[in-house]
Amino acid sequence: MGLADYRREMELCQRCSACKFMPLEKVEQYEHINVCPSISRYNFHAYSGGGRMVAGVAMLENRIDYSDKLLEVVYNCQMCGACDVSCKYSMDMEVLEPLYEFRIQCVEDGHTLPPLDNTVKSLRKQGSMVPGPKAKKSQWADGLKVKDATKQKSKVLYHTGCRTNYDKDMWPAAQAAISLLQKAGVDVAIRGNNELCCGGRAYQMGYQPDFIKTAQKNMELIKKSGAKTLVTSCADCYYAFKVLYDKFDLKGDLEVLHTTEYLDRLIKEGKLKPKKKVVSGVTYQDPCGLGRKGEPYIHWKGKELPGHRRLFDPPKEFRRGTYGVYQPPRDVLKSIPGLKLAEMHRTKEYAWCCGAGGGVKETNPDFAAWTARERIIEAEKAGVEALVTACPGCKRSFMDAVKKNGSSLKIYDVAELVASAV
């Protein structure tokens, strides 16, 4: 599909601003009602989901052309999907999909940003969206005695992800995940230095051909490994393998699980038993790729019927973020003795983004840092000692924000706490 295929969606926008805020019925207090970091930061309609769709229609009608300001608006978006689910609380229309297509159109027309070009060049050259020597990809797993999926068959393949491979601060979460799976008797393997990026972030940035090529190669390697289940601790990777691969008919019958889903299963089956108290009060960050964007992709083929009311034949079901992975990580945390979970005001499909997505961290690090700081402030008001998440992108963003702003909050991945408790 292309931008023109979503013209109907973009023309449906009535500038009601629902894409900017939590639905009224979900609002508990005034301070934290915004869901879109971009419009909250820049406070001009063009930076909202609806504003970008208006620009998309204008592009199709040749009423505007590429400019530095247009590219600033298009790329200063974490692609977190909050605008999409907030709009769909009352509307049957796509918001995130046209935003993807707008970026894809920009790339096809040669209007990109150098930091994103460099990131994708890294993917093309060494199979990773994060620059770093291939020989050090599996360094995090030293001493774990985990199977090598390129040499040994296994039922479960653990996908580490680029961010974790090259960030030592993220290694404890991956090490904890592998140790817990091994302790529970799971036949798990990793690809080590031969792991290939999921490609999901390339798609978010608008480089669709690079994403598809990477996804096809990944599925070839996964089938060759014999694994029937892929597990990852990265929310972006989870979204790519589970949703985007399915969207492009590449996933097949591969079972895709996030670490928190698998740990929840193992704990409820009695194969893992958290026994120790490790931390008292925590609040949980719903990663965008695991939460609202992580619900299963819905395949639909049909047509929209003419008329002033929106009807489809056959009826079309919209992804509204409702069926993302919300309860498993919370159940896992609640299984830890003495741990009390306090929720922030914006949770689940209306959670505030950490700032790491959509290429913003590469093109506008100040905006990414501002987004993370906003969430740290909200977490602090929950009166807890730690902020727990389930994605290395979130963890890195929050660790940097805590350090920069002098917060006393501790930052953990769910798997780290479980490993300590077990």
N, C-alpha and C positions, 0 to 999 in steps of 0.2 A: 504494500500500500504506500501511499505518499500523502503529502500535505493536502493535496486537492481532494483526496478521498475523505478527509475529515472536515470539509467545508461546511457541511450541514451541522456538525457538532459545534464548530466555531461560530456559526451564524446564530445558533440557539442562545448564546450567551446574552443575558439581559442586563449585565453590569449590576447585579444585585449585591455583589460583594460577599456572597456566601462562601466563596473560595478562600476568603481571608481569615475567617473566624470559626470557632467551634459553633455547632448548631445551638440555638438558644436553650433548648431543653437540656443540653449537656453542661451549660455554664454554671459554675458554683460560686464564682466571684469574678470581679471585674479585671483584676490585674493580669491574669493569665488566660486570655480568651483568644489570642492570635494563634493561628496554626501555620501560617506561611512566613518563613523567615525573611524572604525577599521583600515582600510588601511591608513587613514590619520594620525592616532596616531602612528602606529607601522611600517609603511613604508616598509613592506615586503610582497611580493605577496601572501604568504600563508594566510594572514589576510584579503584578499579580497573575494568577492563572488566567483570569478573564482578560486582563490587559494584553497578555501574550497572544491569546486567541484572536482578539481584535486585530492585532498586528499581522497575524497569519492570514486573515481574510484580506487585509490591505495589500499584502504581498501578492496574493493570488490575483488581485484585481489591478496590479501594477500601480497602485496609488502611493506606494513607498518603495524604496530600493535599499540595498544594503548600505549601512553606514556604521561608523564606530559606535554610535549610541544604540543602534538596533542590536548589534552584537553584544554590547554591554548588557542590555536587557535580556536577551536570549540566554546568555551564558551565566548570568548572575542568579542562578537557580540551582538548588541542591537536588532537584528532581525527586523530592522526597514523597510526592504523591498526596500531601495533606490537602492541597486545593481540590484534588480529584474526589476524595472521599467526603469532604465537607460539602461540595457541590451536590454530590449524589445522595446526600441525606434527604433531599427533596426533589431532585431532578434525575431524569434518565438521559444522561449525555456523558460523553467522554471528555475529560480535560487533560489528563496526563498523556494520553496517546497522541493528540495533536502537538503537544510540546516536544515529544520525542521526534515526531516527523519534521517539526520546524528545524531542529538541530540537524537531522539527517539531510534536509534540504540545504542547509548552510554548508555542510561538509561537501555535498555533491557539487555545489556551486563554487567551491574553493574559498569560502569565507570562514576560516577557522581562527583559533588563537594559538600562538606559538607554544605555550606550555602544554596544551592538549595534544598538539602535533608531536611534541617530544615524548609525551607519555605513550602515545600509540606507537611511535617508532620503537620504543623499548619493547612493546608487545610483539611487534613484527620481528625484531632482531633476536630477542632472547626469551620470548614467551612469558614475559612478566610485565605488569603495568607499573611496577616499582623497580627502578634501576638497581642493579646489584649483580655480583658475579654468580653465575649458575652453580658453581662449585660449593657455594655457601647456603644454597636453598634448604638443605636438610640438616643444617647444623643444629637447629633447635631440638632435633630428635636424637642427638648423640647420647648413647647410654640407655636408651629406652628398649632396645632389642625388639623393635617392631619390624614386621615383614616388609620386604621390598616388593611392591606390586609389579615391578618390571621383571621380576625373576620368580616370584612365588604367587600362586593362586590364593585368593581369599574371598570370603563372602561379602566383606565390608571394606570399602575404600574410604579412607579419611583424606579429605581435601583440605590442605592447610590454608591456602590463600596467599596472595602476594604480600599483603600488609604484614601478616604474621611471619612469613619467611624471612623478611629483611628488617624486622624490628624486634630487638631483643626484649623489649618491655612486653611484647605480646607472646613471647615464647611460653611463659608459665601457663597460659590458658590452653594452648595446644598440648603441652606436656601433660597437663592435668586431664585433658580429654582422653588422650591415648592411655594413660595409666588407669583411668577409671574403666574404660572399655576392656582393657586387658584383665583387670581385676574381676570383671563380670563375666569373663570367659568368651568375649566376642572375638571372632576370627577377623582381625583388622589388619590392613596394610596401608602403606603410604607410597607415593611415587618418588618421594625424595627430591634429588636434584633434577629429576626428569618431569616434575610436576609442571603442568601448563596452566597459565592463567585461565579463569573461567570465561573471561571476555566480557563480563557484564558491564563493567565500568566503561568499556569502549562503546557499548551500545548507548549508555546513558549520555555519553559525550557527543553522540551523533555519528560515530564511525561504524555504521551497520555492517558493511562488507567484512571488516576486520573481526567483528563479533561473530558473524556466521561462520567464517573460516575457522576461527578458534573453537567454536562450539562443535563443529563437525569433527575436527581433529580430536577434541576431548572425548567425544562419544566413541570414536574409533578405538582410542586407547582404553577407555573404560570397558568396552565389550571384550577387548583382547585380554584384559585382566581377569575376566570371569566374575567380577563383582556384581552383585544384584542390588546392593544398597550403597549409596554415597552419603557420607556424613561430613558435615563441615561446621566449624565454629564461627564462620564469617557470614553475616547476614547478607552482604552483597553477593557472595558466592551462592548462598542458598537461593536468593531471588533469581539469580542467573540460571542455575541448574534446574530449579523447580518450575519457574514461571516462564522465563524467556526462552529456554530450550523447548518447552512445551508449545509456546506461542508459535515457534517456527518449525514445529513438528519434528524435533530432533531428540526429545527426551526418551521416547519409546516407553518401555515398562520399567525403567530405572526408578527405584524408590529413593527419594531424596529426603533426608532428615537433617534437621539442625541438631547440634549436640544436645541442646536442652530437651528436645523431643525424645531423643534416645535415652538420655539420663532419666527422664521422667518415666519412661517405659521400664527401664531396668530397676529403678527404685520401687515402683509399684509391683514388679514381679518378684521383689525380694532379693534380687541379685546384687544390689548395692544397698548398704544400710548406713546412712549418716548417723553418727553417734556422738560426736563431739560438738560442743558449742564453740563457734569460731568468731562470731560477731553478733551484736545485739540488734540494733536498729538499722535497717537498710531501706532504700527506695530503689525501684527498678525502672530502667530506661528501656522502652520498647524500640528496638532498632527498626528503621523504616522498611528495610528489606525483609525482615522477619515478621513484622507486624502487618500494617495495612497493605504493603506491596507483596507480601508473602503468601497471600491466599491463593489457592489453585487457579490456574488459568482456565477460563471458560471458552471453549470452542463454540462458535456459532456461525451458521451460514444461512442467509435468508435475505429478505429485503424489507425496507421500510415502506409502509403503506402511505399513500398520499392523504393529506388532510391536515387540519389545524391541530389535531391531537396526535401525539407520537405513538404509533402502533407498529408492531413488527410481525412478520409472518415467516417462520414460526416465532412465537414470543421470545424476546431476547432477555437474558438474565445479565445484569451488570455486576461487575466486581466492585463492591463498595467498601472493601477493607474489613468487613465484619468477621471474615473467617481466616484472619491471619493467625500466627502462632502467638497467642497471648497467655493462655492458661498453663501450658507445660512449664515454662520457666518460673512462673509464680508458684506452682505446686512443688517444683524442685526446691526452691528457696524455703518454702514453708516446711519441707521435710527435715530441715536442719534444726537440731535442738536449740531452743532459746532464741531463735531468730524471729524478729518481729518485722513484718513488711508494712511500710507506710507508703501509700500511693501519693504521687504528685497530682496536681489538678488536671493536667493534660496527659492522658494515658491511652493505651491501645491504639485504635485507628486515628485518634486525635493527638497523639504524642508529638511533642516538639522535636524536630530533627537535631542531631548532634552537630551538623555542619559539614560533615566529611564527604557528602555525596555530590554527584553531578559534575565533578571536575572543579568545583568552586575552591577547594583547598589548593589546587594547583594554580588557578587563575586569579583568585582574590582571597589570599590567606587571612586578611584582616576581617573580611566578612564571615569566613568560616569560624574564626576565633570568636567573633562577636556572638554567633549563633550558639556555640558551645557555652559561652559565659552565661547567656540567658538561661540555659537549662541548669547550669550549676547553681545559679541564684534560686531557681525554683526548687531544686533538690534540697538546698540548705534550709528552706522554709518548711520542709517536711519534718525537720527536727531529728535527723538521723545521723549516724556516724559514717555511713558509706553509701555510695551510689554504685549499683551493680547493673551491668549490661551483658549483652550476649553477642558482641561484635567488636572486632579489633579496631574498626574505624571509630566507633563510639568511644572505646576505651582510650585510644590515642588522643582524640579530641578533648576528652574530659580531663585526662592527665595533664595535658598542656594548659588547659584553662585553669585548673586548680593551682598549678605552679605559678602561672602568670598573675593570678588574682589573689593569691595568698589565702586560698580556702583551706579549711582543715578536713574537708571531705576525703575519704579514702575511696579509691576506684578499683573495682574488682570485676572479673568475668565470673559468671555463674559457676562455671566448671572449677575455677580455683577454690571457691568456697566449699563446693561439694567434696573436692579432693581432700581438703583440710579436715572436713567433718568426718569423712570416711576413714 
